[in-house]
Structure formats: C-alpha cells, structure tokens
Amino acid sequence: MKIKNVSVEGSLKKNSVIKNIGITLRAWFKRYPSAWLLFPLYLILRIISPFVTTLIPSFAIRSISAGNVRNFVILIVIALLVFWIMNGASNILGTFVQVQRTYTRLGHFTSLFYHKTVTTDYENIEPQKKQKLLGKASNAINGNFVGVEKVMTETTELAVILFGILSYGTAVLVLDWRILLVTLAMFVEDVALRTYAIKYSDAHREESSEIWRKKNYIKQKSFNVSAGKDIRIYQLGKWFNSLFVGIIKARAKFEKKQQLVWFYPTLSGMFFNFARNILAYAILIKKVLDGSMDIATFTLYLGLLEGFTNWIYTLSQRFNDLRRASHEFNDLHDYLNLPERNKTGENGVKGGADRGVEGDDKIKTGGETEVAVKTDSETRNAQPPAITFRDVSFAYPDVEKSTINNLSFEIKAGEKIALVGNNGAGKTTVVKLLTGLYHQTSGDILVNGKTIDQIGLENYQDNISVLFQDTNPMAFTVLENVSSAEEAETNKERMWKSLETAGLKEKIESLPQKEETFITQNFSPDGILLSGGETQKLLFAKAIYKNGNFLILDEPTSALDPIAESKIYEEYNNLAEGKTAVFISHRLASTKFCDRIMFLENGRIEEFGSHEELMKKGGKYKEMFDIQSQYYRDENKAEEE
C-alpha cells in the first residue's frame, strides 16, 4: 500500500467520514459475505416496524368509531402479530449484525493494530509523542462504542434514519410545510451545537488519552510482581493510591467539562420540540374542529409527527456521533500509516506504511496473522560483519541536543569491541543504532559496505544476537523464551546446549516440568519466578541459541555474583569466536579480553585502542580503570580481613 499525504513527521491527511465508512464497510462485508443480505434486510425491518406501531392506534380508533368490534379485534390481532414477527426478526438480525461488526473490529482492525505494534520500527513506539499516538489508536479499537466499531454502528443507524425520514417526512410535508420547517431548523441548530462539541472533544482528546495512559501505568505497576516488592518495602501504597485518586479526579473534571459542552444540544432540542409540538397540535386540532380530519387520522398524524421528529433529532445525534467516531478512527489510521524503514533490502518490497486500515494483504479474514518461517542459524550469513560509523549523529525525537555527535569508527569483521564510558556517555544510543532500533539523524552506518536499509532491517537483525540489560523474559515457557519459537520449531538439542553454556541447565532440569515450565504465573499456576542472575542467564541462553554472527551484550553480568560473572566472561569470549562482538560494560576489568576498547564521553569517542594501549596513554580510560581497580582491591582486602 502506498503512503499518501505523508509529511516528514509521518502525519497523514485525515480521512473524511465517507471514506472511513467505506473502509469499515468493505472490511465488514469482505469478512462476512452474508452481510450483503443481512444488512439491507435489517434496514427494511427497522424502518417498517415503527410504522406498524403508528398504525395500530389509528386502526383501533377507526374500528371502535365504526362500532365494528369484530373487525377491531381482527385488525388488532393481525397488527400485533405482524409487529411481533417483524420486531423479533429485527432483533435476531440485529444480534447477527452486532456480532459481525464486533468481530470485524477484533478480527481485522485489532489484528492490524497489534501486528503494527509488534513489527513497526522501534522508533515508532518508544518516543513519548509516538506513545501518545499509540494510546489514541488503541482507544479507537478498545470497545463497541468508540472508533472503529462505532463508525460501523452509526453507519447502520444512519441508513435506517435516512430512509425513515424520507417516508415520514413526505407525510409531514403533505400535512403542513411549517411543521417540517421547524423540525429542519431544530436539525440545523443541533448539528451546529454538536459540531462545536466535537471540535472541543477533538482538541482535548489527547488530554483524555493521557489521563487513561497514566491510569493504566499505575494499574499495571500495582499488579506487577517485581514492582510490588518496592511498593511494599518502600511503603509506596499510599502514594500510589493518591496518584490513582488524583488521576480519577482529573478524569472527572475533564468529563464534567465535556458533559457541559454536550448539554447545549440537549437544551436546544428541548426548546425546538416544545415549539414543534405547539404548532403541530394547533394545526391538527384545527383540522379536526373544521371537520377536514377525523379522530383516527388525527391519531395517525400524531404518531407520524412524533416518529419524524425522533428521526430528525436522532439523525443529528447519530451523524455527530459518527463524526466523532470517525475522528477516533483517524487516530488508528495515523498510527497504522506511520512510515517504516526498508525491512527486506534492495531486492525486496520497499518498507513503508504498507499496513494501513485497509491493509489486509497478510491478515487473513479470520483474524489470523500469517506467521513467517523463522530463519535457522544454518541459513544465516556465516560471515561476521564489518561495521562502519561515518559521521553519525543522532538526536532523540523532540530533543534539540544530539546524544551522538559526528561519531566515526570502524569495527573489523570478527573483532571484539568493548564499549565503555560513564552514565550518559551515549553507550545505549550506540547500541540502539547498531541493532537498527533507531535510524541515525545524519551520517551513514555501513555493514560490509552497505547501509542497513540496503540490506533490509529484518535481514540485518536476523544476524544479531543481543542481550539488553533492561529486557525481561516473556511469560512463556523456558523453551519458548530460549528459542523464540514454539516447541515444534525448536531445536531442543541446541536449546539445552544454550542453557548449559549460560549456566542455567541444572536449574531447569531440576524443575518438575523442565523446559515446559512457564516464567511467571500469568499463563500457568505452576510458573516460576527467576532471580535476577537467573533471568540474565536465561536471556544469555536466548542470545546463544540464535547464534547470530554479530553479538551485542549490554551489561550482561550486572545481576551476577563475581564467580558467575567470571564464568560468563569466559563463555562470552568463547561464544564471540568467529563473530563480530560488541560488549557494553561499566566494569572495566571485564573488558581486557576484547581486541579494542572504545571509551565514549558526551556522545564522542575520547579514546579507542587495546587495553594495553589505553593504559599506556594514561588518559580517561586509565583514570577510570585505576579508580575501579582500587575499589575492587579495597573490597577484596575487606573480605580477607
């Protein structure tokens, strides 16, 4: 799917209400072909049913006035039977229609949303601005009465109303054009007031989204087992509760303003209804008194007027509800159409916003996503990559100051590099650029002489084994965590070898369900919680199993004891053989086995060389190394004493 009207920031031209109706109906009717029959049949029954109820009182009065009780009983029974059948059929069809709309939202649009969320570029979900857009897009698929499904619902209701207005409006026009004029004036006024209310809602929708985003964060942290320890030990319960109460108060204040804005259309409707009723009754009573209309016809016209007014009033309400839902739908549209980097390389399809709200090329109509076949290590590029940074600068979104400034260096194929520096030096940012999670602001990053986009982001990342410091295992089985695949796709021999290399095999073998044991109890009551050190070993086993030819370890031993740390370094050194490797650490004693050491400061390379070369140079690396060495000597001396 081509991207249209995309600016540099990735914002798109907003879809019109008509276009969004077309998108949702196409998705609905494609997923459920039976809707081509159910939808018009449902509309017909919804339009005729109120008319039948309007006729019944008129029939009753006419039959009673004629003194024909038998005909009266027959007509009433027939009318009630017809109404009962039509109303029952309408309710049954309405249930089918509702189910189809709901599962179109869940099976199509929600699938598109989650597919986008787990496959889109990392820079499309981490920055705060993108988080806000993500939150608004999520709201658009988050229920029956917002966004996507609301567009389908209101479209259905509007179709019923428009046909109802045409039929009822003709009868009202025949009676007296002045009643029609007052009713139309009510409609115009109502639309104007609701338009103002919608604009107000649009202007404050991000405020609403932010309130719910904060509420969800507090809620998630309250349920989080790891956070629960800090909450109790540091007695954060009252603070969390006050935060939650504050958010609820903010939401109540926001809703109060919203309700006040939406009260004005209601007040206007009350006034026009009163004026219309006075005029209608005056006209009808006059006709009865002058003998041009009998009581039965009087009753019929009262029902027609009431029905027409309801259609008109509901038209305004439904139309504006549709506009509001369409605006929410556009949030989803904007998110799904965020531009993407090239995922497949020079010979593949170029990346981009290829999965917009209409993008169902890979999402099956049953809601199932196609699963790509995982590339096994044997089919990956066996040659370790050479990495070149050429005048690379990077600034995070909405941040003026660059984190990385004109950074240039080269990592030779098969070379082991240690990336060190103080906190805030830019190490994490370099890792994000090396792994392709972010794209540089300027300059070039070359892998074997090609840019990552030329190689294809997915192809490049498929050759990387990485262990991030802040990553946690998924709440799946040990096997699935290590292999990143289901059991049928897992090489168990390699999985156990990876666990053994990482130092976790004995622990897993001691468990009753062994590798089938779930991490945490989210999916199984028999799940386990690993210690910090065990967690890092499990993640290390995951990196080992993937066996990429480019190895990146970000503080892999921060949660390990010294003995386990020493063993992991030995295994790391063995694992890095024949690979290009980058090792990030704040413990400089652990970097001596690397071929070269890059010392970063303020986003620039201050020193670059082997451990021996940097120690001889006597610069900042030696200064930091000596300070840390003194700390370890003092610590060891204290232990001996």
C-alpha positions as CSV (number, residue, x, y, z in Angstrom):
1,M,0.0,0.0,0.0
2,K,1.4,3.4,-1.0
3,I,1.7,6.2,1.5
4,K,-0.2,9.3,0.6
5,N,0.0,12.7,2.1
6,V,2.8,11.8,4.5
7,S,4.8,14.7,5.9
8,V,8.3,14.5,7.3
9,E,6.9,13.8,10.7
10,G,4.7,11.0,9.3
11,S,1.3,12.7,9.9
12,L,-1.3,12.0,7.3
13,K,-4.2,13.8,5.8
14,K,-7.3,13.0,7.7
15,N,-9.8,10.7,6.1
16,S,-13.3,12.1,5.6
17,V,-16.3,10.5,7.3
18,I,-17.4,9.0,3.9
19,K,-14.0,7.4,3.3
20,N,-13.9,5.9,6.8
21,I,-17.4,4.5,6.3
22,G,-16.2,2.9,3.0
23,I,-13.2,1.4,4.7
24,T,-15.1,-0.2,7.6
25,L,-18.0,-1.5,5.4
26,R,-15.5,-3.1,2.9
27,A,-13.8,-4.8,5.8
28,W,-17.1,-5.9,7.3
29,F,-18.6,-7.2,4.0
30,K,-15.4,-8.9,3.0
31,R,-15.1,-10.7,6.2
32,Y,-18.8,-11.7,6.3
33,P,-20.3,-12.0,2.8
34,S,-23.7,-12.8,4.4
35,A,-23.8,-9.1,5.4
36,W,-24.8,-8.3,1.8
37,L,-28.2,-9.9,2.6
38,L,-28.5,-9.3,6.4
39,F,-27.7,-5.6,6.2
40,P,-30.5,-4.5,3.8
41,L,-33.0,-6.9,5.4
42,Y,-32.2,-5.5,8.8
43,L,-32.7,-1.9,7.5
44,I,-36.1,-2.8,6.0
45,L,-37.4,-4.3,9.2
46,R,-36.1,-1.4,11.3
47,I,-37.9,1.1,9.1
48,I,-41.2,-0.7,8.8
49,S,-41.6,-1.8,12.5
50,P,-42.2,1.8,13.9
51,F,-44.7,2.5,11.1
52,V,-46.7,-0.6,12.2
53,T,-46.9,0.6,15.8
54,T,-48.0,4.0,14.5
55,L,-50.9,2.4,12.5
56,I,-52.3,0.3,15.4
57,P,-53.9,3.2,17.4
58,S,-55.4,4.7,14.3
59,F,-56.9,1.3,13.3
60,A,-58.3,0.8,16.8
61,I,-60.0,4.2,16.9
62,R,-61.4,3.8,13.4
63,S,-62.8,0.4,14.2
64,I,-64.3,1.5,17.5
65,S,-65.8,4.6,16.0
66,A,-67.5,2.5,13.3
67,G,-68.9,0.2,16.0
68,N,-67.4,-2.9,14.4
69,V,-65.8,-4.7,17.4
70,R,-65.2,-7.9,15.4
71,N,-63.1,-6.0,12.8
72,F,-61.4,-4.1,15.5
73,V,-60.3,-7.3,17.3
74,I,-59.2,-9.0,14.0
75,L,-57.2,-5.9,12.9
76,I,-55.5,-5.5,16.3
77,V,-54.5,-9.2,16.5
78,I,-53.1,-9.2,12.9
79,A,-51.3,-5.9,13.5
80,L,-49.8,-7.1,16.8
81,L,-48.8,-10.4,15.2
82,V,-47.1,-8.7,12.3
83,F,-45.3,-6.3,14.7
84,W,-44.2,-9.2,16.9
85,I,-42.8,-11.2,14.0
86,M,-41.1,-8.2,12.5
87,N,-39.7,-7.0,15.8
88,G,-38.4,-10.5,16.7
89,A,-36.8,-10.9,13.2
90,S,-35.3,-7.4,13.6
91,N,-33.8,-8.3,17.0
92,I,-32.4,-11.5,15.7
93,L,-30.9,-9.9,12.6
94,G,-29.6,-7.0,14.9
95,T,-27.8,-9.6,17.0
96,F,-26.1,-11.1,13.9
97,V,-25.2,-7.6,12.6
98,Q,-23.8,-6.6,16.0
99,V,-21.7,-9.8,16.3
100,Q,-20.3,-9.3,12.7
101,R,-19.4,-5.7,13.5
102,T,-17.7,-6.6,16.7
103,Y,-15.6,-9.4,15.2
104,T,-14.7,-7.3,12.2
105,R,-13.2,-4.8,14.8
106,L,-11.5,-7.6,16.7
107,G,-10.5,-9.9,13.8
108,H,-9.5,-7.3,11.2
109,F,-8.7,-3.9,12.7
110,T,-7.4,-5.1,16.1
111,S,-5.2,-7.6,14.2
112,L,-3.8,-4.8,12.1
113,F,-3.2,-2.8,15.2
114,Y,-1.3,-5.5,17.1
115,H,0.6,-6.6,14.0
116,K,1.7,-3.0,13.5
117,T,2.6,-2.6,17.2
118,V,4.9,-5.7,17.3
119,T,6.5,-5.2,13.9
120,T,6.8,-1.5,13.5
121,D,10.1,0.3,13.9
122,Y,11.2,0.7,17.5
123,E,11.4,4.5,16.9
124,N,7.6,4.4,16.2
125,I,6.7,3.2,19.7
126,E,9.4,4.5,22.2
127,P,9.2,8.3,22.0
128,Q,6.6,10.0,24.1
129,K,4.8,11.6,21.1
130,K,4.5,8.1,19.5
131,Q,3.3,6.7,22.8
132,K,0.5,9.2,22.8
133,L,-0.5,8.3,19.2
134,L,-0.3,4.6,20.2
135,G,-2.6,5.3,23.1
136,K,-5.2,7.1,21.0
137,A,-5.0,4.4,18.3
138,S,-5.6,1.8,21.0
139,N,-8.7,3.7,22.2
140,A,-10.1,3.5,18.7
141,I,-10.4,-0.3,18.9
142,N,-11.0,-0.6,22.6
143,G,-14.7,-1.2,22.7
144,N,-18.1,-1.3,21.0
145,F,-18.9,2.4,21.4
146,V,-15.7,4.1,20.2
147,G,-13.7,4.4,17.0
148,V,-13.8,1.6,14.5
149,E,-17.0,-0.3,15.7
150,K,-18.8,3.0,16.4
151,V,-18.3,4.0,12.8
152,M,-20.0,0.8,11.6
153,T,-22.8,1.1,14.2
154,E,-23.6,4.7,13.4
155,T,-23.5,4.0,9.7
156,T,-26.1,1.3,10.2
157,E,-28.3,3.5,12.3
158,L,-27.9,6.5,9.9
159,A,-29.1,4.3,7.0
160,V,-32.2,3.4,8.9
161,I,-32.8,7.0,9.9
162,L,-32.4,8.4,6.4
163,F,-34.9,6.0,4.9
164,G,-37.3,6.7,7.8
165,I,-37.0,10.5,7.3
166,L,-37.9,10.1,3.6
167,S,-41.0,8.1,4.3
168,Y,-42.3,10.0,7.4
169,G,-41.1,13.4,6.0
170,T,-43.4,13.0,2.9
171,A,-46.4,12.6,5.1
172,V,-45.5,15.6,7.3
173,L,-45.0,17.8,4.2
174,V,-48.4,16.8,3.0
175,L,-49.9,17.9,6.3
176,D,-48.2,21.3,6.7
177,W,-44.9,22.6,5.5
178,R,-44.5,24.8,8.6
179,I,-44.0,21.7,10.8
180,L,-41.3,20.5,8.5
181,L,-39.6,23.9,8.6
182,V,-39.5,24.0,12.4
183,T,-38.2,20.4,12.5
184,L,-35.5,21.2,10.0
185,A,-34.5,24.3,11.9
186,M,-34.1,22.1,15.0
187,F,-31.9,19.8,13.0
188,V,-29.6,22.6,11.7
189,E,-29.2,24.1,15.2
190,D,-28.5,20.7,16.7
191,V,-25.8,20.0,14.1
192,A,-24.1,23.3,14.7
193,L,-24.0,22.8,18.5
194,R,-22.8,19.3,18.2
195,T,-20.1,20.3,15.7
196,Y,-18.8,22.7,18.3
197,A,-18.9,19.9,20.9
198,I,-17.0,17.6,18.6
199,K,-14.3,20.2,17.9
200,Y,-13.9,20.7,21.6
201,S,-13.6,16.9,22.1
202,D,-11.0,16.7,19.3
203,A,-9.0,19.5,20.8
204,H,-8.9,17.7,24.2
205,R,-8.8,14.1,23.1
206,E,-5.1,13.8,23.7
207,E,-5.7,15.1,27.2
208,S,-8.2,12.3,27.7
209,S,-5.8,9.8,26.3
210,E,-3.0,10.9,28.6
211,I,-5.2,10.6,31.7
212,W,-6.0,7.0,30.8
213,R,-2.4,6.2,29.9
214,K,-1.3,7.3,33.3
215,K,-4.1,5.4,35.0
216,N,-3.1,2.3,33.1
217,Y,0.5,2.7,34.1
218,I,-0.4,2.9,37.8
219,K,-2.7,0.0,37.4
220,Q,-0.1,-2.2,35.7
221,K,2.6,-1.3,38.3
222,S,0.1,-2.2,41.0
223,F,-0.3,-5.7,39.5
224,N,3.4,-6.1,38.6
225,V,5.1,-8.7,40.9
226,S,8.6,-7.0,40.7
227,A,7.2,-3.5,41.3
228,G,5.2,-5.0,44.2
229,K,8.4,-5.6,46.2
230,D,9.4,-1.9,46.0
231,I,5.8,-0.7,46.7
232,R,5.8,-2.7,50.0
233,I,9.3,-2.3,51.2
234,Y,9.3,1.5,50.5
235,Q,5.7,1.8,51.6
236,L,4.5,3.4,48.3
237,G,1.0,2.1,48.7
238,K,-0.5,5.4,50.0
239,W,1.4,7.3,47.3
240,F,0.2,5.0,44.6
241,N,-3.4,5.4,45.9
242,S,-3.1,9.2,46.0
243,L,-1.8,9.1,42.4
244,F,-4.7,6.9,41.3
245,V,-7.2,9.1,43.1
246,G,-5.7,12.2,41.6
247,I,-6.0,10.7,38.1
248,I,-9.6,9.8,38.7
249,K,-10.3,13.3,39.9
250,A,-8.6,14.7,36.8
251,R,-10.8,12.4,34.7
252,A,-14.0,13.5,36.5
253,K,-13.0,17.2,36.0
254,F,-12.4,16.5,32.3
255,E,-15.7,14.6,31.9
256,K,-17.6,17.4,33.6
257,K,-16.4,19.9,31.0
258,Q,-17.2,17.5,28.3
259,Q,-20.7,16.9,29.5
260,L,-21.4,20.7,29.8
261,V,-20.4,21.2,26.2
262,W,-22.7,18.3,25.1
263,F,-25.6,19.7,27.3
264,Y,-26.2,22.6,24.9
265,P,-27.6,20.5,22.0
266,T,-29.9,18.8,24.5
267,L,-31.2,22.2,25.7
268,S,-31.7,23.3,22.1
269,G,-33.6,20.1,21.3
270,M,-36.0,20.6,24.2
271,F,-36.9,24.1,23.0
272,F,-37.5,23.1,19.4
273,N,-39.5,20.1,20.4
274,F,-41.8,22.3,22.5
275,A,-42.2,24.7,19.6
276,R,-42.9,21.9,17.1
277,N,-45.5,20.3,19.4
278,I,-47.4,23.5,19.9
279,L,-47.5,24.2,16.2
280,A,-48.4,20.6,15.3
281,Y,-51.2,20.3,17.9
282,A,-52.6,23.6,16.8
283,I,-52.8,22.6,13.1
284,L,-54.2,19.1,13.8
285,I,-56.8,20.3,16.3
286,K,-58.0,23.0,13.9
287,K,-58.4,20.3,11.1
288,V,-60.5,18.1,13.5
289,L,-62.7,21.1,14.5
290,D,-63.4,22.2,11.0
291,G,-64.3,18.6,10.0
292,S,-61.5,18.1,7.5
293,M,-59.9,15.3,9.6
294,D,-61.4,12.5,11.7
295,I,-60.0,11.3,15.1
296,A,-58.4,8.2,13.6
297,T,-56.4,10.3,11.1
298,F,-55.6,12.8,13.8
299,T,-54.1,9.9,15.9
300,L,-52.2,8.6,12.8
301,Y,-50.6,12.0,12.1
302,L,-49.6,12.5,15.7
303,G,-47.7,9.2,15.5
304,L,-46.2,10.2,12.2
305,L,-45.1,13.6,13.6
306,E,-43.6,12.1,16.7
307,G,-41.7,9.5,14.6
308,F,-40.5,12.1,12.1
309,T,-39.2,14.3,14.9
310,N,-37.4,11.4,16.5
311,W,-35.8,10.5,13.2
312,I,-34.7,14.1,12.6
313,Y,-33.4,14.5,16.2
314,T,-31.7,11.1,16.1
315,L,-30.2,12.0,12.7
316,S,-28.4,14.9,14.1
317,Q,-27.2,13.0,17.2
318,R,-26.1,9.9,15.1
319,F,-24.4,12.0,12.5
320,N,-22.3,13.8,15.0
321,D,-21.6,10.6,16.9
322,L,-20.4,9.2,13.6
323,R,-18.1,12.3,13.0
324,R,-16.6,11.9,16.5
325,A,-16.1,8.1,15.9
326,S,-14.5,8.9,12.5
327,H,-12.1,11.3,14.2
328,E,-11.1,8.5,16.6
329,F,-10.8,6.1,13.7
330,N,-8.4,8.6,12.1
331,D,-6.1,8.1,15.1
332,L,-5.9,4.4,14.3
333,H,-5.3,5.4,10.6
334,D,-2.5,7.7,11.5
335,Y,-0.8,5.1,13.6
336,L,-1.1,2.2,11.1
337,N,0.3,4.5,8.4
338,L,3.4,5.6,10.3
339,P,6.2,5.3,7.8
340,E,8.5,2.3,8.1
341,R,12.1,1.6,7.2
342,N,13.0,-0.8,4.4
343,K,12.6,-4.2,6.0
344,T,13.6,-6.5,3.1
345,G,16.5,-4.9,1.4
346,E,17.4,-4.0,-2.2
347,N,15.7,-6.9,-3.8
348,G,12.6,-6.9,-1.7
349,V,9.5,-4.8,-1.4
350,K,10.4,-1.4,0.0
351,G,9.3,-0.7,3.5
352,G,6.7,1.9,4.4
353,A,3.2,2.3,5.7
354,D,2.1,-0.9,4.0
355,R,-0.4,-2.0,6.5
356,G,-2.9,0.9,6.8
357,V,-6.5,0.5,7.9
358,E,-7.3,-1.2,4.6
359,G,-4.1,-3.3,4.6
360,D,-5.4,-6.9,4.9
361,D,-3.0,-8.4,2.4
362,K,-1.3,-10.6,5.1
363,I,-4.0,-10.5,7.7
364,K,-6.5,-13.3,7.0
365,T,-10.2,-12.5,7.1
366,G,-10.5,-15.0,10.0
367,G,-8.3,-12.7,12.0
368,E,-5.3,-15.0,11.9
369,T,-1.9,-13.5,11.0
370,E,0.4,-15.3,8.7
371,V,3.5,-16.5,10.7
372,A,6.8,-16.0,9.0
373,V,9.1,-19.1,9.0
374,K,12.0,-18.4,11.3
375,T,15.4,-18.4,9.8
376,D,17.6,-21.1,11.4
377,S,21.2,-20.3,12.2
378,E,22.5,-22.6,9.5
379,T,20.8,-20.4,6.8
380,R,22.1,-17.1,8.1
381,N,25.1,-15.3,6.7
382,A,28.0,-17.2,8.2
383,Q,30.5,-14.3,7.7
384,P,30.8,-11.9,10.6
385,P,30.1,-8.3,9.6
386,A,32.4,-5.3,9.5
387,I,30.6,-2.2,10.9
388,T,31.4,1.4,9.9
389,F,30.1,4.5,11.5
390,R,30.7,7.5,9.3
391,D,30.0,10.9,10.8
392,V,26.9,9.6,12.6
393,S,24.8,11.9,14.7
394,F,21.6,11.1,16.5
395,A,19.1,13.2,18.4
396,Y,16.0,11.6,20.1
397,P,12.6,12.8,18.8
398,D,11.6,16.2,20.2
399,V,15.1,16.7,21.7
400,E,17.2,19.5,20.3
401,K,20.6,18.4,21.6
402,S,22.1,15.4,19.9
403,T,23.1,12.4,22.0
404,I,25.7,11.3,19.4
405,N,27.8,13.8,17.5
406,N,29.6,13.1,14.3
407,L,30.7,9.6,15.5
408,S,33.1,7.8,13.2
409,F,34.7,4.4,13.9
410,E,35.2,1.0,12.3
411,I,34.7,-2.5,13.8
412,K,36.6,-5.1,11.7
413,A,34.9,-8.4,10.8
414,G,35.4,-10.8,13.7
415,E,36.7,-8.2,16.1
416,K,35.7,-7.9,19.7
417,I,35.0,-4.4,20.9
418,A,34.3,-3.1,24.4
419,L,32.1,0.0,24.6
420,V,32.7,1.8,27.9
421,G,32.1,5.2,29.5
422,N,30.3,7.0,32.3
423,N,26.5,7.0,32.5
424,G,25.0,9.3,29.9
425,A,28.0,8.9,27.6
426,G,25.8,7.5,24.7
427,K,26.5,3.8,25.0
428,T,22.9,2.8,25.0
429,T,22.2,5.0,22.0
430,V,25.1,3.5,20.1
431,V,23.6,0.0,20.8
432,K,20.2,1.1,19.5
433,L,21.8,2.4,16.3
434,L,24.0,-0.8,16.0
435,T,20.9,-3.0,16.4
436,G,18.8,-0.9,13.9
437,L,16.2,0.0,16.5
438,Y,16.8,3.7,15.6
439,H,17.9,5.3,12.4
440,Q,20.7,7.9,12.6
441,T,19.8,11.6,12.3
442,S,22.7,12.1,9.9
443,G,25.7,10.2,8.6
444,D,26.0,6.6,7.5
445,I,26.1,3.2,9.2
446,L,27.6,0.6,6.9
447,V,27.5,-3.1,7.3
448,N,30.0,-4.8,4.9
449,G,29.9,-1.6,2.9
450,K,26.1,-1.4,2.6
451,T,23.5,0.6,4.6
452,I,21.1,-1.3,6.8
453,D,18.2,-0.2,4.5
454,Q,20.0,-1.7,1.6
455,I,20.5,-5.0,3.4
456,G,16.9,-4.8,4.8
457,L,16.3,-4.2,8.5
458,E,14.8,-7.7,9.1
459,N,17.7,-9.4,7.2
460,Y,20.2,-7.4,9.3
461,Q,18.6,-8.0,12.6
462,D,18.2,-11.7,11.8
463,N,22.0,-12.0,12.1
464,I,22.2,-10.2,15.5
465,S,22.3,-12.0,18.9
466,V,21.7,-9.3,21.5
467,L,21.2,-9.2,25.3
468,F,19.8,-6.0,26.6
469,Q,20.3,-5.0,30.3
470,D,16.7,-4.0,30.8
471,T,14.9,-6.8,29.0
472,N,12.8,-9.3,30.9
473,P,11.7,-12.8,29.8
474,M,8.3,-13.3,28.3
475,A,5.6,-15.0,30.3
476,F,6.0,-18.1,28.1
477,T,7.8,-21.4,28.7
478,V,11.6,-21.7,29.2
479,L,11.8,-23.4,25.8
480,E,9.9,-20.6,24.1
481,N,12.0,-18.0,25.7
482,V,15.2,-19.5,24.7
483,S,14.3,-20.4,21.1
484,S,11.8,-17.5,20.5
485,A,9.6,-20.2,18.8
486,E,7.1,-22.8,19.6
487,E,8.2,-26.4,20.5
488,A,7.6,-27.8,17.0
489,E,10.0,-25.2,15.6
490,T,12.6,-25.5,18.3
491,N,15.9,-27.4,18.1
492,K,15.9,-28.9,21.6
493,E,19.5,-30.1,21.5
494,R,20.6,-26.6,20.7
495,M,18.3,-25.2,23.4
496,W,19.8,-27.4,26.1
497,K,23.3,-26.6,24.9
498,S,22.5,-22.9,25.1
499,L,21.1,-23.3,28.7
500,E,24.2,-25.3,29.6
501,T,26.5,-22.6,28.2
502,A,24.6,-19.9,30.0
503,G,24.9,-21.8,33.3
504,L,21.1,-22.5,33.7
505,K,20.8,-26.1,32.5
506,E,21.0,-27.6,36.0
507,K,18.3,-25.2,37.4
508,I,15.9,-26.0,34.5
509,E,16.4,-29.8,34.7
510,S,15.5,-29.6,38.4
511,L,12.1,-28.3,37.7
512,P,9.1,-30.7,37.5
513,Q,8.1,-29.6,34.0
514,K,11.7,-28.8,33.0
515,E,11.8,-26.7,29.8
516,E,8.0,-26.6,29.6
517,T,7.9,-24.6,32.8
518,F,6.3,-21.2,32.4
519,I,8.1,-18.0,33.5
520,T,5.8,-16.2,36.0
521,Q,2.2,-17.4,36.7
522,N,0.5,-15.3,34.0
523,F,-0.3,-18.4,31.9
524,S,0.2,-21.2,34.4
525,P,-0.2,-21.5,38.2
526,D,2.9,-23.7,38.2
527,G,5.0,-20.9,36.7
528,I,8.2,-19.8,38.4
529,L,10.0,-16.5,39.2
530,L,13.7,-16.5,38.4
531,S,16.2,-14.5,40.4
532,G,17.9,-11.5,38.7
533,G,21.0,-13.6,37.9
534,E,19.0,-16.5,36.6
535,T,17.0,-14.1,34.4
536,Q,20.1,-12.8,32.8
537,K,21.4,-16.3,32.2
538,L,18.1,-17.2,30.5
539,L,18.4,-14.2,28.3
540,F,22.0,-15.0,27.6
541,A,20.9,-18.5,26.6
542,K,18.4,-16.9,24.2
543,A,21.3,-14.9,22.5
544,I,23.4,-18.1,22.4
545,Y,20.6,-20.1,20.8
546,K,20.1,-17.6,18.0
547,N,23.8,-17.8,17.1
548,G,23.9,-14.6,15.1
549,N,27.2,-13.6,13.6
550,F,27.0,-10.2,15.3
551,L,26.9,-10.4,19.1
552,I,25.9,-7.5,21.3
553,L,25.8,-7.8,25.1
554,D,24.6,-4.8,27.1
555,E,25.8,-5.1,30.7
556,P,25.3,-8.9,30.7
557,T,26.6,-9.5,34.2
558,S,25.1,-6.6,36.2
559,A,23.0,-9.0,38.3
560,L,25.6,-11.8,38.7
561,D,27.9,-12.6,41.6
562,P,31.7,-12.4,40.9
563,I,32.1,-16.1,40.4
564,A,29.2,-16.4,37.9
565,E,30.4,-13.2,36.3
566,S,33.9,-14.7,35.7
567,K,32.3,-17.8,34.1
568,I,30.0,-15.8,31.9
569,Y,33.0,-13.8,30.6
570,E,34.8,-17.0,29.7
571,E,31.7,-18.2,27.9
572,Y,31.3,-14.8,26.2
573,N,34.8,-15.0,25.0
574,N,34.2,-18.5,23.6
575,L,30.9,-17.5,22.1
576,A,32.4,-14.5,20.4
577,E,34.9,-16.6,18.5
578,G,34.3,-16.2,14.8
579,K,31.8,-13.4,15.3
580,T,31.9,-9.6,15.4
581,A,31.1,-8.7,19.0
582,V,30.3,-5.5,20.9
583,F,30.4,-5.7,24.7
584,I,29.0,-2.8,26.8
585,S,30.0,-2.7,30.5
586,H,30.8,-0.3,33.3
587,R,33.2,-2.8,34.9
588,L,36.4,-2.1,33.0
589,A,38.2,-5.2,34.5
590,S,35.9,-7.3,32.3
591,T,36.9,-5.7,29.0
592,K,40.6,-6.6,28.9
593,F,40.0,-9.7,26.7
594,C,38.5,-7.5,24.0
595,D,40.6,-6.6,20.9
596,R,39.9,-2.9,21.3
597,I,38.1,-0.7,23.8
598,M,36.1,2.4,22.8
599,F,35.8,5.0,25.5
600,L,32.7,7.3,25.0
601,E,32.1,10.6,26.6
602,N,29.3,13.1,25.7
603,G,28.5,11.2,22.5
604,R,32.0,11.3,21.2
605,I,35.0,8.9,21.2
606,E,37.6,10.1,23.6
607,E,39.9,7.1,23.3
608,F,40.0,3.9,21.1
609,G,42.5,1.1,21.4
610,S,43.5,-2.1,23.2
611,H,43.6,-2.2,27.0
612,E,47.4,-2.0,27.0
613,E,47.4,0.9,24.6
614,L,44.9,2.9,26.6
615,M,46.7,2.2,29.9
616,K,50.0,3.4,28.4
617,K,48.2,6.5,27.1
618,G,47.3,7.4,30.7
619,G,44.0,9.1,29.7
620,K,40.5,8.9,31.0
621,Y,40.2,5.2,30.5
622,K,43.3,4.6,32.7
623,E,41.9,7.0,35.3
624,M,38.6,5.2,35.5
625,F,40.3,1.8,35.4
626,D,42.6,2.7,38.3
627,I,39.6,4.0,40.4
628,Q,37.6,0.8,39.8
629,S,40.7,-1.4,40.5
630,Q,41.3,0.4,43.8
631,Y,37.6,-0.2,44.7
632,Y,38.0,-4.0,44.0
633,R,41.3,-4.1,45.9
634,D,39.7,-2.5,48.9
635,E,36.7,-4.8,48.7
636,N,38.9,-7.9,48.4
637,K,41.0,-6.8,51.3
638,A,38.0,-6.2,53.5
639,E,36.7,-9.7,52.6
640,E,40.1,-11.3,53.6
641,E,40.2,-9.4,56.9
